[in-house]
Amino acid sequence: MTDLEHPTPAQESSPDLARLNAWPGLAGLPGTGHVTSLDPLKGGAQNQLHTLVREDGTELVLRRPGRHLAAGASDAFRREGAVLAALAATDVPHPRLYASVQDPEILGAPFSVLEKIDGFMPRGQLPGAYAENPDWRRTVAFAFIDGAAKLAQVDPYAHGLGELGRPEGWLARQTPKYLKVLHGYRDTPGYRETESPEVDTVADWLTAHTPQSGTTGIVHGDLQFANVMFAHDAPRLAAIVDWEMASLGDPLLDLAWILTAWREKGDPPGSDPQFQPWDGMPGRAELVAHYGDLTGRDVSGFRWYQVLACFRLAALLEGSHARALAGKQNSRMGEAMHAYAGWLWAKARQEIDGA
């Protein structure tokens, strides 16, 4: 095959370069001169990320949907743009938004231009002092919770985000919504044989113990290690990224979502921490108490949110398994997601049994 048959990243991006340099909005971005390159960045399972470089060396991040534009991509980018614009007036660590463009005529899809964060996604082997110093790991764990607490304290109505979602009945809607999703997978041949026996048991417990009321705030919707960046130079949360799933609801679910990725003694076997080394990390109870102190929230009923987070995440992961069984996704990936969902079912049951 020739280079023309398999274009390089630079060749693939050249049409976008030309269109970006013809875009009048370029004049409003930081830096001067034309865009000289769009270099692919790692990260973003559903979206493409590129470092946008201008002639004077200014680096920004261009974020856009994948080449195969998914339904609802414009709505997701509009939602993310609205949230990031509102957060500019807060102390929530996030990338500054320089442009949110919904017009697909410019690049063939909606896109946003963001501040480039000096940091790294904490997955796999940690770098530098994070690997060498357990105090750094402990400090940044609490900093992660600080970020979630700061978001929880933002008044969405005071920042123009009252239309971000439907908070009325939000808690009561969660279990039936994701149970319907899980039951829908049963139509996939081969799924019922591997479905967890805990699905309906956990759903029944959640329904019976749903809190009568909660606190309305901005919910990130996917607050996890893959969607945050830690600073290189200090044990600090540099930014929370990927805001396209943000909505209005009870922010305690964000805390619970973070803690589905936590590992500590006594957890069910079969799932390793998402980064190494893990020693020195605080336990879930410490982090929940810290969050409660920062926000003033009553966290005595947090167990329900932890079970809900396991239930909801397992429902999403089982979608990968069902798609793999249907031949629509890589089978190895589907099996890995199914195994992780199995751990989440076990963790949910452990939480229920400890209630």
LOSE-255109 format. One record per residue: residue number from 1; x, y, z of N, C-alpha, C in turn; chain; residue in one letter. Coordinates in steps of 0.1 Angstrom, whole numbers, plus 5000, padded with zeros to 4 digits. Example, Ala and Ser with C-alpha at 12.3 -4.5 7.8 and 13.67 -1.06 7.14 Angstrom:
2
{1 {5132 4943 5078} {5123 4955 5078} {5132 4967 5078} A A}
{2 {5128 4978 5071} {5137 4989 5071} {5129 5000 5079} A S}
***
This chain:
355
{1 {5008 4988 5000} {5000 5000 5000} {5009 5013 5000} A M}
{2 {5004 5023 4994} {5012 5035 4993} {5007 5045 5004} A T}
{3 {5015 5056 5006} {5011 5066 5016} {4998 5073 5012} A D}
{4 {4995 5073 4999} {4982 5079 4995} {4971 5070 4999} A L}
{5 {4973 5057 4999} {4962 5048 5003} {4960 5048 5018} A E}
{6 {4971 5050 5026} {4970 5051 5040} {4976 5064 5045} A H}
{7 {4968 5075 5045} {4973 5088 5048} {4979 5089 5062} A P}
{8 {4989 5097 5064} {4995 5100 5077} {4986 5109 5085} A T}
{9 {4987 5110 5098} {4979 5119 5106} {4980 5133 5100} A P}
{10 {4992 5138 5095} {4993 5151 5090} {4984 5153 5077} A A}
{11 {4985 5142 5069} {4977 5142 5056} {4962 5142 5059} A Q}
{12 {4958 5134 5069} {4944 5134 5073} {4939 5147 5078} A E}
{13 {4948 5154 5085} {4943 5167 5092} {4944 5179 5083} A S}
{14 {4951 5177 5071} {4953 5189 5062} {4940 5196 5058} A S}
{15 {4929 5188 5054} {4916 5195 5051} {4911 5203 5063} A P}
{16 {4913 5198 5075} {4908 5205 5087} {4917 5217 5090} A D}
{17 {4930 5216 5087} {4939 5228 5088} {4934 5239 5079} A L}
{18 {4931 5236 5067} {4927 5246 5058} {4914 5252 5062} A A}
{19 {4904 5244 5067} {4891 5250 5071} {4893 5258 5084} A R}
{20 {4901 5253 5093} {4903 5261 5105} {4910 5274 5102} A L}
{21 {4919 5275 5093} {4926 5287 5090} {4917 5297 5082} A N}
{22 {4906 5292 5077} {4896 5300 5070} {4885 5304 5079} A A}
{23 {4885 5299 5091} {4874 5301 5101} {4876 5315 5108} A W}
{24 {4866 5324 5107} {4868 5337 5114} {4870 5336 5129} A P}
{25 {4865 5326 5135} {4867 5324 5149} {4881 5322 5154} A G}
{26 {4890 5319 5145} {4904 5317 5148} {4910 5329 5155} A L}
{27 {4905 5341 5150} {4911 5353 5155} {4908 5356 5170} A A}
{28 {4898 5349 5175} {4894 5351 5189} {4901 5341 5198} A G}
{29 {4909 5332 5193} {4916 5322 5202} {4929 5328 5206} A L}
{30 {4935 5323 5217} {4948 5327 5222} {4959 5324 5211} A P}
{31 {4969 5332 5211} {4980 5330 5201} {4978 5338 5189} A G}
{32 {4987 5337 5180} {4987 5345 5167} {4991 5336 5156} A T}
{33 {4987 5339 5144} {4991 5332 5132} {4982 5320 5129} A G}
{34 {4985 5314 5117} {4977 5302 5113} {4979 5291 5122} A H}
{35 {4970 5281 5121} {4972 5268 5127} {4982 5260 5119} A V}
{36 {4993 5256 5125} {5003 5249 5117} {5002 5234 5118} A T}
{37 {4996 5229 5129} {4994 5214 5130} {4983 5211 5139} A S}
{38 {4978 5199 5137} {4968 5192 5145} {4973 5179 5149} A L}
{39 {4979 5177 5161} {4985 5165 5164} {4976 5157 5173} A D}
{40 {4973 5144 5170} {4964 5136 5178} {4969 5134 5192} A P}
{41 {4960 5134 5201} {4963 5132 5215} {4956 5119 5220} A L}
{42 {4963 5112 5229} {4956 5100 5235} {4945 5104 5244} A K}
{43 {4935 5095 5245} {4924 5097 5254} {4912 5101 5246} A G}
{44 {4900 5100 5252} {4888 5103 5246} {4883 5091 5238} A G}
{45 {4876 5082 5244} {4871 5070 5237} {4861 5073 5226} A A}
{46 {4852 5083 5229} {4842 5086 5219} {4845 5098 5210} A Q}
{47 {4855 5106 5214} {4858 5118 5207} {4872 5118 5203} A N}
{48 {4876 5127 5193} {4889 5129 5189} {4895 5141 5196} A Q}
{49 {4907 5140 5200} {4914 5151 5206} {4927 5154 5199} A L}
{50 {4929 5167 5196} {4942 5171 5189} {4948 5183 5196} A H}
{51 {4961 5183 5196} {4968 5196 5200} {4968 5205 5188} A T}
{52 {4962 5216 5189} {4961 5226 5179} {4973 5236 5182} A L}
{53 {4982 5237 5172} {4994 5246 5173} {4993 5257 5164} A V}
{54 {4995 5269 5169} {4995 5282 5161} {5010 5286 5158} A R}
{55 {5011 5295 5148} {5024 5299 5143} {5033 5304 5155} A E}
{56 {5028 5310 5165} {5036 5316 5175} {5039 5305 5186} A D}
{57 {5035 5293 5184} {5038 5282 5193} {5027 5279 5203} A G}
{58 {5017 5287 5204} {5006 5285 5213} {4999 5272 5211} A T}
{59 {4997 5264 5221} {4991 5251 5220} {4977 5251 5227} A E}
{60 {4967 5246 5220} {4954 5245 5225} {4949 5231 5222} A L}
{61 {4937 5227 5227} {4932 5214 5224} {4919 5215 5216} A V}
{62 {4918 5208 5205} {4906 5208 5197} {4899 5194 5199} A L}
{63 {4887 5195 5203} {4879 5183 5206} {4867 5182 5197} A R}
{64 {4865 5170 5191} {4854 5169 5182} {4849 5154 5182} A R}
{65 {4837 5151 5178} {4833 5137 5178} {4841 5129 5168} A P}
{66 {4840 5116 5169} {4847 5107 5160} {4842 5109 5146} A G}
{67 {4850 5103 5137} {4846 5105 5123} {4832 5100 5119} A R}
{68 {4828 5090 5126} {4814 5085 5124} {4806 5092 5134} A H}
{69 {4799 5103 5130} {4792 5111 5139} {4780 5104 5146} A L}
{70 {4781 5103 5159} {4771 5096 5166} {4758 5105 5168} A A}
{71 {4747 5098 5169} {4735 5106 5172} {4736 5113 5185} A A}
{72 {4732 5125 5185} {4732 5133 5197} {4746 5140 5200} A G}
{73 {4755 5139 5191} {4768 5145 5193} {4767 5160 5194} A A}
{74 {4759 5166 5187} {4757 5180 5188} {4752 5184 5201} A S}
{75 {4742 5177 5206} {4736 5180 5219} {4747 5178 5230} A D}
{76 {4755 5168 5229} {4766 5165 5239} {4776 5177 5239} A A}
{77 {4780 5182 5227} {4789 5192 5227} {4783 5206 5232} A F}
{78 {4771 5207 5229} {4764 5219 5233} {4763 5219 5249} A R}
{79 {4760 5208 5254} {4759 5206 5269} {4773 5209 5275} A R}
{80 {4783 5203 5270} {4797 5205 5275} {4801 5219 5274} A E}
{81 {4798 5226 5263} {4801 5240 5261} {4794 5249 5272} A G}
{82 {4782 5246 5274} {4774 5254 5284} {4780 5252 5298} A A}
{83 {4783 5240 5301} {4789 5237 5315} {4802 5244 5317} A V}
{84 {4811 5242 5307} {4824 5248 5308} {4824 5263 5309} A L}
{85 {4815 5269 5301} {4814 5284 5301} {4809 5288 5315} A A}
{86 {4800 5281 5321} {4795 5284 5334} {4805 5282 5345} A A}
{87 {4814 5272 5344} {4824 5269 5354} {4835 5279 5354} A L}
{88 {4836 5287 5344} {4847 5297 5343} {4846 5307 5355} A A}
{89 {4835 5309 5361} {4833 5318 5373} {4834 5310 5386} A A}
{90 {4839 5298 5386} {4839 5290 5398} {4854 5285 5401} A T}
{91 {4856 5278 5412} {4869 5273 5415} {4870 5258 5412} A D}
{92 {4861 5253 5404} {4862 5239 5399} {4873 5238 5389} A V}
{93 {4883 5229 5391} {4894 5228 5382} {4889 5222 5369} A P}
{94 {4890 5229 5358} {4885 5225 5345} {4893 5232 5334} A H}
{95 {4893 5226 5322} {4900 5234 5311} {4892 5245 5306} A P}
{96 {4898 5257 5304} {4891 5269 5300} {4886 5266 5286} A R}
{97 {4873 5270 5284} {4867 5269 5270} {4870 5282 5263} A L}
{98 {4876 5281 5251} {4878 5292 5242} {4868 5293 5231} A Y}
{99 {4862 5282 5227} {4852 5282 5216} {4844 5270 5216} A A}
{100 {4831 5271 5215} {4822 5259 5213} {4814 5262 5201} A S}
{101 {4817 5254 5190} {4811 5256 5177} {4802 5245 5173} A V}
{102 {4789 5249 5171} {4779 5239 5168} {4777 5237 5153} A Q}
{103 {4781 5247 5145} {4780 5247 5131} {4788 5236 5124} A D}
{104 {4782 5225 5119} {4790 5214 5113} {4796 5218 5100} A P}
{105 {4793 5229 5094} {4799 5233 5081} {4814 5236 5082} A E}
{106 {4819 5240 5094} {4832 5244 5095} {4842 5232 5095} A I}
{107 {4840 5222 5103} {4848 5210 5103} {4841 5197 5100} A L}
{108 {4828 5198 5096} {4820 5186 5094} {4814 5180 5106} A G}
{109 {4816 5187 5117} {4810 5182 5130} {4812 5194 5140} A A}
{110 {4804 5194 5151} {4806 5203 5161} {4820 5201 5167} A P}
{111 {4826 5212 5173} {4839 5210 5179} {4841 5221 5190} A F}
{112 {4850 5219 5198} {4853 5229 5209} {4869 5231 5209} A S}
{113 {4873 5243 5213} {4887 5246 5215} {4889 5249 5230} A V}
{114 {4898 5242 5236} {4900 5243 5250} {4915 5246 5254} A L}
{115 {4916 5250 5266} {4930 5252 5272} {4937 5238 5272} A E}
{116 {4949 5238 5269} {4957 5226 5271} {4962 5225 5285} A K}
{117 {4958 5215 5292} {4962 5213 5306} {4976 5206 5307} A I}
{118 {4984 5212 5316} {4997 5206 5318} {4995 5195 5329} A D}
{119 {4993 5183 5325} {4990 5172 5334} {4989 5159 5327} A G}
{120 {4985 5149 5335} {4985 5135 5329} {4972 5128 5335} A F}
{121 {4967 5118 5327} {4956 5110 5331} {4962 5099 5340} A M}
{122 {4958 5097 5352} {4964 5087 5361} {4959 5073 5359} A P}
{123 {4965 5067 5349} {4962 5053 5346} {4975 5045 5344} A R}
{124 {4975 5032 5348} {4987 5025 5346} {4998 5028 5356} A G}
{125 {5010 5028 5352} {5022 5032 5360} {5023 5047 5362} A Q}
{126 {5022 5051 5375} {5023 5065 5378} {5037 5070 5375} A L}
{127 {5039 5083 5371} {5052 5089 5369} {5058 5095 5381} A P}
{128 {5071 5097 5381} {5079 5105 5390} {5075 5103 5405} A G}
{129 {5073 5115 5411} {5071 5114 5426} {5058 5107 5430} A A}
{130 {5048 5107 5420} {5036 5099 5423} {5039 5084 5425} A Y}
{131 {5049 5079 5418} {5053 5065 5420} {5062 5063 5432} A A}
{132 {5070 5073 5435} {5080 5072 5445} {5075 5075 5459} A E}
{133 {5065 5084 5460} {5061 5090 5473} {5046 5087 5476} A N}
{134 {5044 5078 5486} {5030 5075 5489} {5022 5088 5495} A P}
{135 {5029 5097 5500} {5022 5110 5505} {5016 5117 5493} A D}
{136 {5023 5117 5482} {5018 5123 5470} {5005 5117 5465} A W}
{137 {5005 5103 5466} {4993 5096 5462} {4981 5099 5471} A R}
{138 {4984 5099 5484} {4974 5102 5494} {4968 5116 5492} A R}
{139 {4977 5126 5490} {4973 5140 5489} {4965 5142 5477} A T}
{140 {4969 5136 5466} {4961 5138 5453} {4947 5131 5454} A V}
{141 {4946 5120 5461} {4933 5113 5463} {4923 5123 5470} A A}
{142 {4928 5130 5480} {4919 5139 5487} {4916 5151 5478} A F}
{143 {4926 5155 5469} {4924 5166 5460} {4914 5162 5449} A A}
{144 {4913 5150 5445} {4903 5145 5436} {4889 5147 5443} A F}
{145 {4888 5143 5455} {4875 5145 5462} {4872 5160 5464} A I}
{146 {4882 5168 5466} {4880 5183 5467} {4874 5188 5454} A D}
{147 {4879 5183 5443} {4873 5187 5430} {4858 5184 5429} A G}
{148 {4855 5172 5433} {4841 5167 5433} {4832 5176 5442} A A}
{149 {4838 5179 5454} {4831 5187 5464} {4828 5201 5458} A A}
{150 {4838 5207 5452} {4837 5220 5446} {4826 5221 5436} A K}
{151 {4825 5210 5427} {4815 5210 5417} {4801 5208 5424} A L}
{152 {4800 5200 5435} {4787 5198 5441} {4782 5211 5447} A A}
{153 {4791 5221 5450} {4787 5233 5457} {4783 5244 5447} A Q}
{154 {4785 5242 5434} {4781 5252 5424} {4766 5252 5422} A V}
{155 {4760 5263 5424} {4745 5265 5422} {4742 5265 5407} A D}
{156 {4736 5255 5401} {4734 5255 5387} {4725 5266 5382} A P}
{157 {4716 5270 5390} {4706 5280 5386} {4712 5294 5386} A Y}
{158 {4722 5296 5396} {4729 5309 5396} {4739 5311 5385} A A}
{159 {4742 5300 5378} {4752 5300 5367} {4745 5297 5354} A H}
{160 {4732 5298 5353} {4725 5297 5340} {4724 5282 5335} A G}
{161 {4724 5273 5344} {4724 5259 5340} {4711 5252 5344} A L}
{162 {4700 5260 5346} {4688 5254 5351} {4681 5245 5341} A G}
{163 {4685 5245 5328} {4679 5237 5318} {4688 5225 5315} A E}
{164 {4698 5222 5323} {4707 5211 5320} {4701 5197 5322} A L}
{165 {4690 5196 5330} {4684 5183 5332} {4671 5185 5340} A G}
{166 {4665 5173 5344} {4653 5173 5351} {4655 5168 5365} A R}
{167 {4658 5176 5375} {4661 5171 5388} {4650 5165 5396} A P}
{168 {4637 5169 5392} {4626 5164 5399} {4625 5149 5397} A E}
{169 {4624 5142 5408} {4623 5127 5407} {4636 5120 5402} A G}
{170 {4647 5127 5402} {4659 5122 5396} {4664 5109 5403} A W}
{171 {4663 5109 5416} {4668 5097 5424} {4659 5085 5421} A L}
{172 {4646 5087 5420} {4636 5076 5418} {4637 5071 5404} A A}
{173 {4642 5079 5394} {4642 5075 5380} {4654 5066 5378} A R}
{174 {4665 5067 5386} {4677 5060 5382} {4676 5045 5381} A Q}
{175 {4671 5038 5391} {4670 5024 5391} {4662 5018 5380} A T}
{176 {4649 5023 5378} {4642 5017 5367} {4648 5020 5353} A P}
{177 {4654 5032 5352} {4660 5035 5339} {4671 5025 5335} A K}
{178 {4680 5022 5344} {4691 5013 5341} {4687 4998 5342} A Y}
{179 {4677 4995 5349} {4671 4982 5349} {4665 4979 5335} A L}
{180 {4659 4988 5330} {4653 4987 5316} {4664 4984 5306} A K}
{181 {4675 4992 5307} {4687 4990 5299} {4692 4975 5300} A V}
{182 {4694 4971 5312} {4699 4957 5315} {4689 4947 5309} A L}
{183 {4677 4948 5312} {4667 4938 5307} {4667 4938 5291} A H}
{184 {4670 4950 5285} {4670 4950 5271} {4681 4941 5264} A G}
{185 {4692 4939 5272} {4703 4931 5267} {4698 4916 5265} A Y}
{186 {4688 4912 5272} {4683 4898 5272} {4679 4894 5258} A R}
{187 {4676 4903 5249} {4672 4900 5236} {4684 4896 5227} A D}
{188 {4696 4898 5232} {4708 4894 5225} {4711 4879 5227} A T}
{189 {4712 4872 5216} {4715 4857 5218} {4728 4855 5225} A P}
{190 {4727 4846 5235} {4739 4843 5243} {4741 4852 5256} A G}
{191 {4733 4862 5257} {4734 4871 5269} {4729 4865 5282} A Y}
{192 {4717 4859 5281} {4710 4854 5293} {4719 4844 5300} A R}
{193 {4727 4836 5293} {4735 4826 5299} {4746 4832 5308} A E}
{194 {4750 4844 5305} {4761 4850 5313} {4756 4862 5321} A T}
{195 {4743 4864 5322} {4738 4876 5329} {4740 4873 5344} A E}
{196 {4744 4883 5352} {4746 4882 5366} {4732 4879 5373} A S}
{197 {4732 4870 5382} {4720 4867 5390} {4716 4878 5399} A P}
{198 {4725 4888 5401} {4723 4899 5410} {4715 4911 5404} A E}
{199 {4713 4910 5391} {4706 4922 5385} {4693 4926 5392} A V}
{200 {4684 4917 5392} {4671 4921 5398} {4672 4922 5413} A D}
{201 {4680 4915 5420} {4682 4916 5434} {4687 4929 5438} A T}
{202 {4697 4934 5431} {4702 4947 5434} {4692 4958 5431} A V}
{203 {4685 4957 5420} {4675 4966 5416} {4664 4967 5427} A A}
{204 {4660 4956 5432} {4649 4955 5442} {4654 4963 5454} A D}
{205 {4667 4961 5458} {4672 4967 5470} {4672 4982 5468} A W}
{206 {4677 4987 5457} {4678 5001 5454} {4664 5007 5454} A L}
{207 {4654 5001 5448} {4641 5006 5448} {4635 5007 5462} A T}
{208 {4637 4997 5470} {4632 4997 5484} {4639 5007 5493} A A}
{209 {4651 5012 5489} {4658 5021 5498} {4661 5034 5492} A H}
{210 {4654 5038 5481} {4656 5051 5475} {4654 5062 5484} A T}
{211 {4664 5071 5486} {4662 5083 5495} {4650 5091 5490} A P}
{212 {4643 5096 5500} {4631 5104 5497} {4634 5118 5491} A Q}
{213 {4646 5122 5494} {4650 5135 5488} {4665 5136 5487} A S}
{214 {4670 5145 5479} {4685 5146 5477} {4688 5161 5475} A G}
{215 {4700 5164 5471} {4704 5177 5468} {4706 5179 5453} A T}
{216 {4701 5189 5447} {4702 5191 5433} {4715 5199 5430} A T}
{217 {4723 5194 5421} {4735 5201 5417} {4739 5196 5403} A G}
{218 {4751 5201 5399} {4757 5196 5386} {4763 5182 5389} A I}
{219 {4759 5173 5381} {4765 5159 5381} {4774 5158 5369} A V}
{220 {4787 5155 5370} {4795 5153 5359} {4791 5142 5351} A H}
{221 {4787 5131 5357} {4782 5119 5350} {4791 5108 5347} A G}
{222 {4805 5111 5347} {4815 5101 5344} {4828 5105 5351} A D}
{223 {4827 5108 5364} {4838 5112 5371} {4847 5101 5376} A L}
{224 {4858 5099 5369} {4867 5087 5371} {4881 5091 5367} A Q}
{225 {4890 5082 5370} {4904 5085 5367} {4907 5088 5352} A F}
{226 {4899 5082 5343} {4901 5085 5329} {4896 5099 5325} A A}
{227 {4889 5106 5334} {4884 5119 5331} {4889 5130 5340} A N}
{228 {4901 5128 5346} {4908 5138 5353} {4922 5138 5349} A V}
{229 {4929 5150 5352} {4943 5151 5350} {4950 5156 5363} A M}
{230 {4961 5149 5366} {4969 5153 5378} {4980 5161 5373} A F}
{231 {4984 5171 5381} {4996 5180 5378} {5009 5172 5379} A A}
{232 {5018 5175 5371} {5031 5169 5371} {5040 5174 5383} A H}
{233 {5039 5186 5386} {5048 5193 5396} {5044 5192 5410} A D}
{234 {5032 5188 5413} {5027 5187 5427} {5015 5178 5428} A A}
{235 {5013 5172 5439} {5001 5163 5441} {4988 5171 5441} A P}
{236 {4984 5174 5429} {4973 5184 5427} {4964 5179 5415} A R}
{237 {4951 5181 5417} {4941 5179 5406} {4942 5191 5396} A L}
{238 {4947 5188 5384} {4949 5199 5375} {4936 5202 5368} A A}
{239 {4928 5192 5365} {4915 5195 5358} {4906 5183 5358} A A}
{240 {4893 5186 5358} {4883 5175 5354} {4879 5178 5340} A I}
{241 {4879 5168 5332} {4877 5169 5317} {4865 5161 5313} A V}
{242 {4861 5162 5300} {4850 5154 5294} {4837 5156 5301} A D}
{243 {4831 5168 5298} {4818 5172 5305} {4806 5169 5297} A W}
{244 {4806 5161 5287} {4795 5160 5278} {4783 5152 5284} A E}
{245 {4786 5145 5295} {4775 5138 5302} {4769 5145 5314} A M}
{246 {4773 5158 5316} {4769 5166 5327} {4754 5168 5327} A A}
{247 {4748 5168 5339} {4733 5170 5340} {4730 5175 5354} A S}
{248 {4718 5177 5356} {4713 5181 5370} {4709 5168 5377} A L}
{249 {4713 5167 5389} {4709 5155 5397} {4716 5156 5411} A G}
{250 {4718 5145 5418} {4724 5145 5431} {4739 5142 5430} A D}
{251 {4747 5152 5433} {4762 5151 5431} {4768 5139 5440} A P}
{252 {4761 5134 5449} {4767 5123 5457} {4769 5111 5447} A L}
{253 {4762 5110 5436} {4765 5100 5427} {4779 5101 5420} A L}
{254 {4783 5113 5418} {4797 5115 5413} {4807 5110 5423} A D}
{255 {4805 5112 5436} {4814 5107 5446} {4814 5092 5446} A L}
{256 {4802 5086 5445} {4801 5071 5444} {4808 5066 5432} A A}
{257 {4806 5073 5421} {4812 5069 5408} {4827 5068 5409} A W}
{258 {4833 5079 5415} {4848 5079 5418} {4852 5066 5425} A I}
{259 {4844 5063 5436} {4848 5052 5445} {4845 5038 5440} A L}
{260 {4838 5037 5428} {4838 5024 5422} {4851 5020 5417} A T}
{261 {4860 5029 5415} {4874 5026 5410} {4884 5025 5422} A A}
{262 {4879 5026 5434} {4888 5025 5446} {4889 5010 5449} A W}
{263 {4901 5007 5455} {4903 4993 5459} {4909 4993 5473} A R}
{264 {4904 4985 5482} {4909 4984 5495} {4907 4970 5501} A E}
{265 {4913 4967 5512} {4913 4954 5518} {4898 4950 5521} A K}
{266 {4894 4938 5517} {4881 4933 5520} {4872 4934 5508} A G}
{267 {4876 4941 5497} {4868 4941 5485} {4868 4928 5478} A D}
{268 {4858 4925 5470} {4857 4913 5463} {4870 4911 5454} A P}
{269 {4874 4899 5452} {4886 4897 5444} {4883 4899 5429} A P}
{270 {4894 4900 5421} {4892 4900 5407} {4893 4913 5399} A G}
{271 {4896 4924 5407} {4898 4937 5400} {4909 4945 5406} A S}
{272 {4919 4948 5398} {4931 4955 5403} {4928 4970 5403} A D}
{273 {4936 4978 5410} {4935 4992 5409} {4939 4997 5395} A P}
{274 {4934 5009 5391} {4936 5013 5378} {4949 5020 5376} A Q}
{275 {4957 5022 5387} {4971 5026 5385} {4979 5020 5396} A F}
{276 {4992 5021 5394} {5002 5015 5403} {5013 5025 5405} A Q}
{277 {5019 5026 5417} {5015 5019 5430} {5002 5024 5435} A P}
{278 {4995 5016 5443} {4983 5020 5450} {4985 5022 5465} A W}
{279 {4995 5016 5471} {4997 5017 5485} {4998 5032 5489} A D}
{280 {4993 5035 5501} {4992 5049 5505} {4979 5056 5503} A G}
{281 {4971 5050 5494} {4958 5056 5491} {4948 5055 5503} A M}
{282 {4941 5066 5506} {4931 5065 5517} {4920 5056 5514} A P}
{283 {4912 5052 5524} {4901 5043 5522} {4888 5051 5518} A G}
{284 {4878 5044 5513} {4866 5050 5509} {4860 5058 5521} A R}
{285 {4859 5052 5533} {4853 5059 5544} {4859 5072 5547} A A}
{286 {4872 5073 5546} {4879 5086 5548} {4875 5096 5538} A E}
{287 {4874 5092 5525} {4871 5101 5515} {4856 5106 5515} A L}
{288 {4847 5097 5519} {4833 5100 5521} {4832 5111 5532} A V}
{289 {4839 5108 5543} {4838 5118 5554} {4844 5131 5550} A A}
{290 {4855 5131 5543} {4861 5143 5538} {4852 5151 5529} A H}
{291 {4845 5144 5520} {4835 5151 5512} {4824 5157 5520} A Y}
{292 {4819 5149 5530} {4809 5155 5539} {4813 5167 5546} A G}
{293 {4825 5167 5551} {4830 5179 5558} {4831 5191 5549} A D}
{294 {4835 5189 5536} {4837 5200 5527} {4824 5206 5522} A L}
{295 {4814 5197 5520} {4801 5201 5514} {4790 5204 5525} A T}
{296 {4792 5199 5537} {4781 5199 5547} {4770 5189 5544} A G}
{297 {4772 5180 5535} {4762 5170 5532} {4761 5159 5543} A R}
{298 {4749 5154 5545} {4748 5143 5554} {4751 5131 5545} A D}
{299 {4762 5124 5549} {4766 5112 5541} {4763 5099 5547} A V}
{300 {4754 5099 5557} {4751 5087 5565} {4744 5077 5556} A S}
{301 {4737 5081 5545} {4731 5072 5536} {4738 5070 5523} A G}
{302 {4752 5072 5524} {4760 5071 5512} {4759 5057 5506} A F}
{303 {4757 5046 5514} {4757 5033 5509} {4748 5031 5497} A R}
{304 {4736 5037 5497} {4727 5036 5486} {4733 5042 5473} A W}
{305 {4740 5053 5474} {4746 5059 5462} {4758 5050 5457} A Y}
{306 {4765 5043 5466} {4776 5034 5462} {4770 5022 5454} A Q}
{307 {4759 5017 5459} {4753 5006 5452} {4747 5010 5439} A V}
{308 {4741 5022 5438} {4736 5027 5426} {4747 5029 5415} A L}
{309 {4758 5034 5420} {4770 5036 5411} {4774 5023 5405} A A}
{310 {4775 5013 5413} {4779 5000 5408} {4769 4994 5398} A C}
{311 {4756 4996 5401} {4745 4991 5393} {4745 4999 5379} A F}
{312 {4746 5012 5380} {4746 5020 5368} {4758 5017 5359} A R}
{313 {4770 5016 5365} {4782 5014 5357} {4782 5000 5351} A L}
{314 {4777 4990 5359} {4776 4976 5354} {4767 4976 5342} A A}
{315 {4756 4983 5342} {4746 4984 5331} {4753 4989 5319} A A}
{316 {4761 4999 5320} {4768 5005 5308} {4778 4995 5303} A L}
{317 {4786 4989 5312} {4796 4979 5307} {4790 4967 5301} A L}
{318 {4779 4962 5306} {4772 4951 5300} {4767 4954 5285} A E}
{319 {4766 4967 5282} {4763 4970 5268} {4774 4966 5259} A G}
{320 {4786 4968 5263} {4798 4964 5255} {4798 4948 5253} A S}
{321 {4794 4941 5264} {4793 4927 5263} {4782 4922 5253} A H}
{322 {4771 4929 5254} {4760 4925 5245} {4763 4928 5231} A A}
{323 {4770 4940 5228} {4774 4943 5215} {4784 4934 5209} A R}
{324 {4793 4929 5218} {4803 4919 5214} {4796 4906 5210} A A}
{325 {4787 4902 5218} {4779 4889 5215} {4772 4891 5201} A L}
{326 {4768 4903 5198} {4761 4905 5186} {4770 4907 5174} A A}
{327 {4783 4907 5176} {4793 4909 5166} {4795 4923 5162} A G}
{328 {4791 4932 5171} {4792 4947 5168} {4804 4954 5175} A K}
{329 {4811 4946 5183} {4822 4951 5190} {4833 4941 5192} A Q}
{330 {4845 4945 5195} {4856 4935 5197} {4853 4926 5208} A N}
{331 {4854 4913 5206} {4850 4903 5216} {4858 4904 5229} A S}
{332 {4871 4906 5227} {4880 4907 5239} {4876 4918 5248} A R}
{333 {4873 4930 5241} {4869 4941 5249} {4856 4938 5256} A M}
{334 {4846 4932 5249} {4834 4928 5255} {4835 4919 5267} A G}
{335 {4844 4910 5266} {4847 4901 5277} {4853 4908 5289} A E}
{336 {4862 4917 5286} {4868 4925 5297} {4858 4933 5305} A A}
{337 {4849 4940 5297} {4839 4948 5303} {4829 4939 5311} A M}
{338 {4826 4928 5306} {4817 4918 5313} {4823 4914 5326} A H}
{339 {4836 4911 5326} {4843 4907 5338} {4843 4918 5349} A A}
{340 {4845 4931 5344} {4845 4942 5353} {4831 4944 5359} A Y}
{341 {4821 4942 5350} {4807 4943 5355} {4805 4933 5366} A A}
{342 {4810 4921 5364} {4809 4910 5374} {4814 4915 5388} A G}
{343 {4826 4922 5388} {4831 4927 5400} {4822 4937 5406} A W}
{344 {4816 4946 5398} {4807 4956 5403} {4795 4950 5409} A L}
{345 {4789 4939 5404} {4778 4932 5410} {4782 4927 5423} A W}
{346 {4794 4921 5424} {4798 4915 5437} {4800 4926 5447} A A}
{347 {4805 4938 5443} {4807 4949 5452} {4794 4955 5457} A K}
{348 {4784 4956 5447} {4771 4960 5451} {4765 4951 5462} A A}
{349 {4766 4938 5459} {4760 4929 5469} {4767 4929 5483} A R}
{350 {4780 4931 5482} {4788 4933 5495} {4783 4945 5503} A Q}
{351 {4780 4956 5496} {4775 4968 5502} {4761 4966 5508} A E}
{352 {4753 4959 5500} {4739 4956 5505} {4740 4947 5517} A I}
{353 {4748 4937 5517} {4749 4928 5528} {4755 4934 5541} A D}
{354 {4762 4945 5539} {4768 4952 5550} {4758 4963 5556} A G}
{355 {4747 4965 5549} {4737 4976 5553} {4731 4973 5567} A A}
***
